[in-house]
Amino acid sequence: MKNRQRGVALLMVLFILALMMILASAMTERTAVMYQHTAVTLDNLQARWYALAAENMAAALLQR
């Protein structure tokens, strides 16, 4: 009977470990996607600021 209990306990531990691995994998993937999204957002923001600076520079040159 003890061997059966040990077997059940081992299966439960393995099942919990598998769930933890799945959760860790999902969290890692989500973090990577969020990081990529943040990088794209920052690039877009930088491009917008460059365009605004170029527009201001052109306006200043035309006013001369």
C-alpha positions, 0 to 999 in steps of 0.5 A: 500500500505504501508503494501505491501511495508513493506512486500517486504522490510522485504522479501528483508532483510530476503533474504539478511540475508540468503545470508549472513548466507550462505556466512559466513558458506562457509567462516567458512568451507573453513577456517577449511579446510585450517587450517587442510591442514596447520596442515598436511603440518606442520606435514609433514615438521616436519617429514621430518626434523626428518628424515633428523636429523636421517640420519645425526646422523646415518652418523655421527655415522658411520664415527666414 
